[in-house]
Amino acid sequence: MKRTNSHPAKPGLKVISLGCPKNLVDTEKILGILVTHFILVEDLNQAQLVLINTCSFIQPAIEESLENICEVIASTRHLSPKPKIVLTGCLVNRYFQEIKQEFPEVDLILPIAEQKNIYHHLKTFFPELRTSQQRLITTPAYAYLKISEGCNNRCSFCTIPRIRGKLKSVPQELVLQEAKELEKAKIKEVVIVAQDSTSYGKDLGYKDGLITLLHKLSEFDFQWIRLLYLYPSGIDKNLLQIIKNNPKILPYFDLPLQHSHPDILQQMGRPFKKDPQLIIDQIREILPQASLRTTFIVGFPGETSKHFEHLVHFVEKNRFNHLGVFTFFKEEGTRAAKLERQVSAQEKIKRKQIIMQLQSKISAQILKQWEGKSLEVIIDRKNPEWPTLFEGRAWFQAPEIDGLTYVSGENIKVGEFYQAQIEETKVYDLVGLV
């Protein structure tokens, strides 16, 4: 099947970025290298190059990555000429040899460490390739700022250290340099991401690395600074005080607690195994208005009905603003995969449903308090179906992972802030008028 390129001046580049915000940052940096030579396209029929940045955090992420790879191969098999296919990301780092054997149709398999050199690898296929080094931001209202790679924690269920390696903090001057570029791009909200944000700078010998960085970032012309991936044991009074005293830094805490019971936390290898309640209490003592997000794993090996009841009561007591639940997966190469007393798949799904049903009621009750009130909302995008409906977020809603605030109004611009009168509240979303 022959195909036409509606952009003959430049070859087409189709990008599929899977997984977390940290992966998206990697994708945007690759796009910055390639965008001078390529034009972004949605249709595979117009692509001369297809880039898939994969994820392999847990089994469903692996399956999603494999499905996308297979779909691209199947959809381009009969094209003439066929686009070049490039795979990178966590799946590549975790299963490089297996991918090489399973997918001979793939033209380039690029480990994460080689992403910065993609220009040199692609010169073989595109001899006229030109390049730049400026990251291409794909989110107009906000941008992620990755401050470190890898993780020194050794949780028994987690594959990240094997995939991404040990903690490697980005030197402060380079983080600030990238922040300056985001400021020039008029980004209003910066979202700090890492595998473990609270450990920033420890490998470089920084004292209070995250706190110092926050002080410096607050001098930039950002309206909101949001922190994600705060490892619970890294929360202390000094960090809480800077968040309390600096209006740019949102009192939003993304804390992956994973469980509440000390027996399970010990099996998980979590360093705060004695009592995670102390962390919640400390945050709310200093910042009573804080918005708390967390994730839990249910069905971890050895989790009895009593352990699970403890978790249910913990959720009922603490009333998290946002909460996600994963069922335990026996990830290859992890210590937890070898543990005895594995919980059945049916029971894991049941426990997840119980927690999420409870959380849906809590979320609806928390959001109900905003009905009839005015909230500052940042606008992320225009709704594709309604010309005067926009999707935005309040300060307690992080991009991609939390609910939305839908707003209607005239002359609304993406990337700007507006005061919205909240007319309706739902389970996870708000609806308002500008």
N, C-alpha and C positions, 0 to 999 in steps of 0.2 A: 504494500500500500504506500503510495507516494503521499507526501504531505507538503503543505505550504507554510511559510513563516510570515505572519503578518507584520513582523518587524525585521525586514531583511537587512537593515543596517547593523543589527547586533544579533548574535545567536541567543536563543531562549534558554533560560535557566528555571527549572521547576524545583522548588524546595519543599521538603517535608521535614518539619522539626517536631520531634516527639519528646515526651517526658517533661521534665521540670524546668523552671525558669533559668537555672544554671545552664542547661542545655541550650535554651533559647539565646543566651548571651554568646555561647560558642557559635551558634548558627549566625548570629548577627555579625560577629567578627569575620567569619568566613565570607559572608555577603559583602562586607566592606572590602575584602580583597578582590572579589570577583565582579562587583557591580559595574566597574568601569568598562568591562569587556562584554558583559551579558546584560540582557534585559529580563526581568522577572516575568514569568508567565504562569498561568494556572492550568492551561491545557497541555497535557503530555504531548499532544500532536504538534505543538509548537516548540517543544524543548529539544535542544541539542545536548543539554546536560541536565541530569536529574541528581540532586543531592538529597540523601536521606540521613538525617542525624538521629540515631537510634537511642533507645532507652532499654535497660535490662535490670532495673531496680528489683522488681519482683516478677513472678511468672506471667501475670497479665500484661505487664509492660513488654516482656519478651515476645509474647504472642502477638501483641499489637505491632511491634517492629517487624516480625516475620511476615505478618499479613500484608503490611505495606510494601515490603520488599517483593513478595510474590505477586502482588497486584501490579506493581510497576513493571516487573519483568513480563508478565502476561500481557499487559496493555501495550507494550512497546515491541513485542516480539515480531510483529508483522509490519512494522514501520520501516521505511527505506528513505534515507539512512536511519539506523537506530540511534537514539541518543546514548551518550555515555552515562553510565550509572556509577555513582560514587556513594559508598557507605562509610559512615564514621560514627562516633559516639560510643556509649557504654556497651552496647551489644558487641561492637567490634573489639573493644578491649577485653571483654569477658570471654568471647568465643571466636577469636580471630581465625584459628586453623579450621574450625568447624564451618565457619561461613565461607572460607576460601574453597573448601571441598563441596559444600552444598550449593553454592551459587556461582558456577563458572561464568554466568552471563554478566556478572558484575565486573566493571572495568577497573575500578580502583577501590581498595579497602584501606581506609586511612585511620590509624590509631589516633586517639585524642591528642597525644603529644606532637603529632605531625600535622595537625590542622593548620598551624601557623605557616606551614610550608606547602600548602595545597597548590599555590601558584606554580611551584617548580614541578610538582607531580603532574599537573594538567597541561604543562607545556608540550608534553608528548602528543596529546590529542588536539591541542589548540595552539599551534606554533606562534600565532599572532597575538596571543594572550597578553593583555595589558592589565595592570593591577594598581590598586591603591591600598592604603592601610587604615582607612577611617571606617569605624564600625557603622553599620547601617541599622539604625533604630527602626524596628517594625511596629512599635507601640507608640502612637503619637502623644498620648496623654501622660505616660509614665515610662520609666526605663529601669531595668534591673542593673545594679552595680555589683559585680561579683568581686569579693574582696579576698577570697582564698579558694584553694582547690584541695580536695582530699580531706582526710579525717584521721585523727590519732585515737579516737575512741574505738573500742573493740567490742561492740555489741554482738551478742552471739547469733543474732538473726540477720545481720546486715552484710550486704555484699559490697557496699561502697568502698571501703578501704582496699579491697582486692581490685576493684575496677579503677578507682581514681587515685589510689596511693595514699601516702601519709600527708599530713597537713602541710600545705605550701601556700603561705600567705603572699599576696601581692604587695610589694613594697609600698609604703604609704605614699611616696611621691608619685608612683604610677597610678594609684587609685585616685589621687587628687587631680592628676592630669586627665584621666578619663572623666572625672566629675566636671572638670572645666569644659570638656567637649559637650557633655550633656547640658550644661548651663548655656553654652552657645547655641545649642539646638532648641533652647527654650522649653526644656522638659520641666514640668511643674512638680512631679512627684518622683523621687528616687527611692527605689526599693532595694535594700541591701540584702544580698544573698550569698550563701556559702554552704558547705556541708555542715559547718559548725561556726556560726558567726561570732559566738562569744569567745572562741579561742583565737581570734584574729591576732596575728603578730607574735604569738608565743614562740614560734619556730624562728623568728627573726630577732628575738631578744627584746621585743618591745614590752615596756611596762604599761599596763592598762591600754593595750593597743586599740581596742574597740572604742573605749571612752575618748581617747585622744583623737581618733579618726572622726568620731561624731562631732566633737568640738569644731574641727576644721571644716567638715562638710556643712555644718550649720551656717558658716560664713558665706556659702554660695547662695545664689538667688533661686533656691528651691523653696516651694511653699510647704511641701510635706516630705519628711524623711521617714521611711517605714523600714522596720527590721523584721526579717524572716529568719527561720532556722536558728532560733536561740536555744542552745543546749541548756537544759534546766539547771545543771550544776554550775553553769557559768553566770547565773543571775546573782548579783550582789547589790548592796545598798548604794554603792558608788554609781553603778550603771542606772539604777532606778532614779537616783537623784538628778542625773543629767537629763533623763527623759522628763522628769517632773518639771525641771527648771527651764527647759528649752522648748518653746511653743512649736518649733518646726518639727521636732521629733515626736511622732505620734505615740500615744500610750497604748500601743497595739503589740501584743506578745504572742508570737508563734512558738509554742513550746511543745515539742514532741515527747510527751510523757510516756506513752506506750502502754502503761498499766498503772495500777494504784497499789496492788498488794505486794508487800516486801518479798514474799517467796518467789513470785513471778519476776519481779524486777531483778532479783539476785540471779535467777536463771538466765535472764536476758543480758546480764553483764552491765546493768545500768549503774553508774557511780553514785546516784542519789537514792539508792534502794531503801534507805531507812524510812523515809516519809516524804513523798512528793507534796503532801498537803502544806508542808512548811514553806515551800516555794510559792505556792498560790497565796498563802496568807501574807508572806512578805511583800509580794507585789501589791496586793489590795490594801495593805496597811499604808503604803506610801502613795499609791495611785488607785484610790477606790473606784475611779471611773474607768479603769483599764479595760480594754477589750481583750479577751483571752481566746486563743485558738489552740487546739491540741489535736493529736492523733493517738489512737489506741490500737493495739493488736489484740484480737480475741482468738481463742483457740490455740494459744501457745502451749507447747508440750507441758503436760502436768497441770494445766489450768483446770481446777475442779469447779464444781458448782459454787462452792463457797468463795473461791477466788473471784469468780465471775460476779457473784452477788456483791462482793466488796467493791468491784469496779462500778457496778450499777449505782450503788449508794454514793460513791465518789462523784459520779456524774450528776446525780440528783442534788447533792450538796453544793457543788461548785458552780453549776449553771454556766457552762462555757458559752460564749457568744457563738463560737464556731467549733465544730468537732467533726473529725473524720475517723472512720474505722476501717482497718484492714483485717481480713482473716489471715491467719498465719500460713505462710507457704514454706515448704521445705526447700530452701534455696541451696543449690549445689555449692559445696565448699564452705558452708557455715557450720558452726558448732551446733546450733540449734537443730539442724536437719538430722543430727545423729542422736538427739535426745530420745529417751523412751517416753511412754505414756502420751503418744500423739492423740490429739482430739480428732474425732471423725469430721469429715467435710460437712455433713448435714448439721452437726452440732455447731460448727464454726459459723455457718451461714445463719443459723437460728440466733446465735448470740449477737452477731452483727446487727440483725434486724431489730432485736430488742433495744440495743443501745441507740440505733438511729431513730427508732420510733420515739424513744424518750427524748432524744435531742431535738426532734422536730417540734415537739410540744414546748420545750424550753426556748428554742429559737423564736417561735411564734409569739410567746409571751414577752420575751425581751424586746422584739421589734414593735410590739403593740404600743409600747410607751412613747414611740416617736410619732404616733398618729396625731395630726393637728399641729405639729411643731415644725419649725424651720430648721433645715440642715444644709450645711455647705456640701456641695456635691461637685466632684470632678467628672467631666464628660469624657468617656472612653471612645465611644463610637456611635454612629447613627444606626438606628434600627433599620434593617434592609426592607422591611415591609410597610412601615408607616413613616411618612416624610417628616412629621413633627414629633416623633418619639425617639428619645435618645437613651442610651445605656450609660449609666454613671455609677459612682460609688461615694459613699460617705466615708469619714475617716476610719470607721471601724470595719470597713470592707476592703480586704486586700484583692488585688487583681487576680482573676482566673480561678482562685480557690474558694472565695466567699460568694455570698449573694450579691445582687445588683440593686441599684436604685434607678428605676425607670422614671424619666422625667419628660414632660411635654412642654412645649413652648415655642415661641417664635424667635428667630435670629440666634439660635443656640449654636455655639461653635465647639467642635471637638478639641479637647486639650485645655479648655478653660474651666474656671470655677463659677458656680452659680448658687444662689440661695434657693432652695426648693422647699415648698410647702408640702409636707407629707399628707397625702389624702387617703392612702390605703396601705395597710401592711399585710404581708403574706407570711408564709412559713419561713422563707429565707430571703425574701426580697421586699423592697419598699417601692411605692408608686407616689410620685409627687408632681407638682406644677411649678414652673419657673415663671 
